[in-house]
Amino acid sequence: MITKSKILLFLLLSFIGGVFARSFFEISGNYYFVLLIFSLVLFFLFYKNKLATLVAFILLAFFVGYFVTNKKIDNANNLVYLGMNFDGKVIVQKSTQSFFGQNVVVGLQEENIYLLLQAPQYPQYTYGDILQLNCTLNAIENKDASFDYRMYMAKEGVLYQCEKGKIEKVEKNAGSWIYAKIISAKKSFEDKIVKVIPMPEGALAIGLLFGGNAGLSKEIQKDFSITGMTHIVAVSGYNVTIVAEYLILLGIFLGLWRPQAIWFAIGGIVLFVVMAGLPASAVRAGVMSTVLLWAMKNGRLASSQNAIIFTGSAMLLLNPLLLRWDVGFQLSFLATLGIVATSSFWEKNFIKKNKVFGISEIIALSLSAQFFVLPIIVYNFKIVSLISLLANVLILPIIPLSMLIVFLVVIFGFIFTPLAIVFGWLSFCLLFYEIKTIQLLASFSWSSVSIAKIEVWWIVFYYIILAMLIMHINKSANQNQEKE
């Protein structure tokens, strides 16, 4: 008998399958509409047959996934304002540094349209600035054939760019007061860090606490990629889950019961995401990790795949472009799902038998996450790290301590500078160790393998085999429990 939870799982996976099919393959829409008609005919002719009804709804969910994705892609391709001259006021949503100056995302005040401005280094623009803009609306260009920058921006709702527009700042502090204060606080926190922690350790400290690796040199960024350690400076579901694990341990150490410690960890994740400046990637990672903690609190970690998949499906329903053009979403979703799907296996066969200062949990989390994200890393970054597990074991256990001490640097930077300097030197020692260890591991000629190209079908095949393996392991575990 098919349970309700399995029916929900089939529907969610079918919806995700529809999003995946439209995102990666150019298939005529006529085939999808034939599928829609077939599902409706199947339902109305055999609605009394439970199996036929289930199949009809599964096919319908697949069509819905296709439909919402196709609509978003059409909006990104049909640029109705292309070539038009814009002359009016816009409000700055985000500004990031680039090699030529600033990438500034602005929103039109009259309509829900976002533009990309490539502006000089000065004057610097910040969230909430009102600009008088005069430019021609062009399509966003892909400057590198290996990276679809146009669709990457489209997933954030940015469809046009102004390369040589006339820009004049006419007002400031016009955005959300709360969000402006969060951005300002983040900037102040970063300033406190770089005052007492030299580079590149200071850049790593900022990356650990707020996400991002822009302050690290290209060579160090490459070493992080070779060793599979980029995730420690990316606010991904994997990274946030590691933070949550240690927040739970900290809560228990402080005398909280486990359910209370989980609430403590959820509060810590909210603070972590806010301190990161509430970027979309951090919010998505925070949501995934919160769902995971909720499952742990209710004692349903091993059976909470539906909750993770439902959360991912809800995000895709709101923005289906995330599935292909947001690597952060892919890593967050799959890493969290991997931890949940394999938790009972690791708990029974490894963690309980090898409790060594929390290292067994780190190894289990690392293996689970890496098995699930490996094809995504290969597809997007064209590299496989052969030394990633060792790097994670050597570095991950001290990451939470590093983050805690860096956080204390920030706090005492506001209230007592001498103590901030003391914590700055303590954090420097840990950060120095982390960077040097990564550089050493990356220096081995065999530490990684470059892969020129991987086809999407190989990724699909990999996950089918992985799903079958996990189903077999869980089935065997259930049979052993019944015998006992």
N, C-alpha and C positions, 0 to 999 in steps of 0.2 A: 504493500500500500504506500502510495506517495503522500508524504506528510505536507502540511501547509508550508513549513519552512523550506522544503525542497522545491515546492511549486514557486515560492517567492524567489528562490535562488535561480531557478531556470529562467524566470521572467527577467530578472536583473541581468543575468549573463547574456540573454538574447538581446536585450536593449544595448548593452555594451558592445555586443557583436555587430549590431547595426551601425553604431557610431564608428567602430573600427573599420568596417567594410567601406563606408563612404569616405573615411579619412585617408585610407591608404590605397584604395583601388578606384580606378575610373570605370565604373560600370554604368551602363545606360539606365536612367531613371525608370524606363519602361519595365524593366525586369522587377524593380521594387514594387511598382504599382500592380503588376501581375501577381506578385506575392501578397499584396494587400487584398486584392479581390479574391484570391484563393482562400486566404484566412477567413474572410467574411463569409464566403460560400460554405466553407467547412463548418463554421460556427452555426449558421442558420439552418443547415441541412441536418447536422448531427449534434445539435445542442444538448440532446439527452444523453449523449455518450461522453463520459467524463474525459476519456483519453483524447478524443477528437477535439473537445472543447479546450483542453490544455494545449494541444498542438496549435490550435487556432490562435490562442492568446500569445503563445511563444512567438509565432510568426508575426503577429501584430506588434509585439514589443520590439522585434527586430526592425520592422518598418518604421516605428516611431523613432528609434535610434538613427536610422538613415535620414528620416525627414528633418529632424531638428538639426542634424549636422549639415545636411544639404542646404538648408536655409541659411545657416551661418556662413558657409563657404560661398554661397551665391552673393550674400551681402558684402563679403570681402572682395569678390571679383567684379561685381557690378558697381563701379565707382561713379555714381551719378554726378558728382561735383568735380570730376577730373578735368583739369585745365581751366577751371573757373578762377577768377581773381577774387580773393577775399580781402575785405577791408573792414575791420571792426575790432572789438575788444574780446580778449580771451583770458582765461584764468589758468595759471600754472598749477598743474597737478603733481608733477614730479620732475626733478632735474638731476641728472647724473653726469659725472665727468667722463670725457672721452679723449682720445688722442688729439683731436682737433679743437676741443673746447667743451661744449655742453650739449647733451641730448636733453631737450626740454619737451615734455608732453603737456599740451595745453588743451583745454576744453572750451568750445564755443558756448557763450552764455545763453544764446537763444535756443540752441538745439543740442541734442545729445550726440555731438560729433567731437572726436579727439584728433589732434594734429601733432605731428612730430616736427620740432624745430631743431635745426642744427646750428647752434649759436656760438659766437666766440666765447673765450674763457671769461671775459669781463664785458659788461657787468654781470655778476652772478645772479641767477634767478632762483627763487625758492618758492615752496608751496604757498599759494594764496596771493601771489603777485598778479596784478591786472596789467596786461600788456595791450598796447595798441598795435595791431599787426596788419601789415599790408603785404600780401604775397600771392603767388599762384599755387593752387592746390595740385600737387603731383602725386603719383603713386610711389609708395615706399620701394626703394630699390634693394635688390639682393646683391650685395657687394662680393659675396663668396658663394660659389656654386654648391658648396657642401652644407650651407646653412640657409634655410628659408626664412630670412629676416622679416620679409613682408608678412608671412602668416604668423610668425612669432609675435609681431606687433598687433596683428589683427585679433589674436586671442584676447588682447587687452582692450580691444575696441578702437585701436589707433589705425586708421585706414589711409591717411594722407600725410604728406610731409611738405614742409616749406623750407627749401634750402637757402634761398637768398632773399628772405623777406625783410622788410623794414620793421624793426622792433623798437618800441618805446615803452618803458615802464611808466605807468600813470598812477598806480595805486599799489598798496601792499596790505597784507593781513586781511584779505577778503574771503578766505576760505573758512573751513570749519575751525572754530577756536580750539576745540579739543584736539583735533588731529594736528593742528599747527603746533600746539604745545608738545605733543608727542614727538614730532619731528625735531623741534628745537631742543627738547630734552636729550634725544638721541645724539644730536650734534655736540651738546655740552658733555655728555658722557664720553664720546670719542675723544674730545679735546683733553679731558682729564687723563685718559689712558696714555695718549701719545706724549704727554708732558713728563711722565715718569718711566715709561717703558720704551726703550730705543727700538728702532726698526732693525730687522723685519719682525722681531718678536711683538712689537706694538701692533703691527698690522694683523698678526695672527690673533692677538688678544681681542681686537675689534671683530675679527671674523668669527671667533668662537662665541662672543657675547651677542653680536647683532647680525651675523651672517655676512657673507661676501668675502671675496679674496682680491679685490681691486688693489689693495695696498701692498700685496705681495708681488715680488718681481716675477717676470715671466718664467725664469728658471725654476724658482720655488714652486710656482703654480704647476709647472710640468712635472716636477718631482712628486707633488701631491697626487697628480693624475696617474703617474706610473705606479705608485704604491696603493692606489685605490683609497686615498685618504681625503679626497676633495669634500666628502660629505661632512667633515667636521667643521667646515667653514660655510656650509650651505644649510639653511634652515629647512631641512627635509624631514619627512616622517621618521626616517631612520635616526637622524641626529636628535630630534625631539624625544623620540622613544628612549634613547640612551639617557637623556637628561631626566626623563620621567622615572626611569628605573632607579636612578640614584636619589632622586627626590623622595621616593618611597622609602628607600633605606635610611635616608636622613630623618624622615618623619618618624620611623620606627625607633631610630636611635634617640630621638628627642622624647620618646615615651608615648607616642601615639599608637593606637590600635591600627591594624592594617587598613580597615576601611577608612579611618580618619587620615592615615598616611596617604591614601590614594587621593582623597579630597585635597590634601596638602599639595600633592604633585600636580593636580589639575590647576590649582591656583598658581603654582609655579610656572606651568606652561603658559597660562594666560599672561602672566608678568613677562615671561620670556618673549612671547610674540609681540606684546606691546612695546617692549624695549627695542625690539628689532625694527620698529617703525611701522608695524602692521602692513608689510608688503603682502601681496596676494599669495606668494609662495609660502610665507610663514603662517598665514591664516589657514591655508589648506593643510599644512603639516600639523598645525595645532589642532585642527578639527579631527584629523585622522588619529592623532595620539590620544585625544580626549575620548574618542569612541573606544579605543583600545583600553584605556584606563577604566572606563565605565564597565566594559566587559569583565575586567579583572575584579572590580569592586563587587560585581554581582555573581562572581564565581563562575563565569561562563566564557572564560578565555578560549578554551578549546573548541567551543561551539559558536563563536561569534563571527564566523566568516560572513554570515549574512549581513551583520551590522556594518562591517567594513565595506562590503560590496554595495550595500544600500547607500552608504555615505558617498562612495565614489560615483555611483549612478546619479545621485542627486546633484553632485557637482557637474557631471557631464550634461545633465538635463538643462542646467542653467548656462553652461558654456561647453558645448561638445568639442570645441577646438582644443581643449586641454589635452585630449587623449593623444594626439599626434604632436602638437607643437608646444607642449609644456613638459620638458624633461623633469622638472621638479615635481609635477603632479604624478608622472609615471613612477618616479623613484619613491615618493611618499606612499602612494597607493600600494605598490607591489611589495615594498619593504615591510609595511605594516601588515599586509595580508600574509606575507611569508612568516612573520613572527607568530601570528595567530594560528595559521594552518599547521605549523610544526611544533607548537608549544608543548602539547602533550607528549610527543615523541621525545623531545629533548629533556623534559622534566623527568620522565620515567627512566630513560636510558643513559642520561649523562649528568644532569645537574645534581640530582639527589646523590649520585655516587661520587661526585667530584666537586665538593664544595670547598673551593680554595680562594678565599678572600674575594669572592664575587667574580673571579676570572672565568669560571665555568659559564656563568650567565652571559658574560661578554662574548665568549667564543660561540655560544649557542645563538645569541642575537646576530652576531656577525655572519655566521654560516647561513642562518635562515634568510637574512636580508640579502646576502650576496647571491645565493642560489636564485632568488626571485628577481633580482635586478641585473644579473649578468648580461642577458641579451640586450637590455636597454642601454647599458653602458657601452657594449660593443657596437651597437647600431648607431649610437649618437656620437661616441668619442673615438671609435675605431681602435680601441686598445683593450687588452685583457691583462690585468695585473696578476702575476703569479706569486706575488709576495704580499698580497693584500691582507690575508689572514694573519700573518706574522706581524705586520704593521699595526693591525687593529688590536692584537693582543698586547703589544708593547706600548701602545699609546692610549687607547680608549679608556683604560682604568683610571688614568690621571686627568682626563679631560674635564670631568665634573669638578675636581679639585682646582684645576686651572681656572675654570669659569668662576668658581666661588671666590678665589683670591682676586681675580681681575675685577669682579663685582665689588669687592671690598676696596680695591683701589679707587673705583669710581666714587663710592660712598664717602670714603675719608678724604677724597680729593676736594669735596665740598665743605667738610667740617674740620679736618685736621691734616694739613698737608704732610707734616713729618711722618705720620703713620701711613699715609698713602704711599710715601716713598719706600717705607719698609716693606709693605705688601707688594709694591712694584718690583722690588728686587727678588722677593720670593716667587712671584709669578714669572719674572724673567728667567729664573733658573728652570722652571718647568717648561716654559715655552721654548727656551733654548734647546732643552733635551728633545722636545717634540720635533722641532725643525731639523736638528742635526741627525736624529734617528731616521727621519723620512729621507733626508738627503743621502745618508749612508745606504739605506735599503734601495733607493732609486739608482744608485751608482753601479749596482750589479748588472752585468750585461743580460742576465737571464730574468731580471725582475718583471719584465712585461713583454708582451707580444703584440705587434701591430697587425691589424686586420684591415685590408683595403676596403672591403665591402661585405655586407651581410644582407641577404634577401629577406623580405618580410615573412615569406613562407617558412624560412628556417626558424624564425622567432615563434611563429604559431606552432610549429612542430615541437619546439622545445617546451612550450608551456603545456601542450597536450600531454607529452611524456611526463612532465613534472606533476601535473594534476593526477594522472593515472598512478604514479608512484606514491603520492601522498594518500590517495584513496586506498591503495593496497596496504600501506602501512597502518592507516587508521582502522581498516577492516580487520587486519591481523591483530591489532591491539584490542579491539572490541571482542574478538573471538577468544583471546587469551583471558580477558576479564570474565567472560561468561563461564569459562572452564574453571577459573579460580573460585 
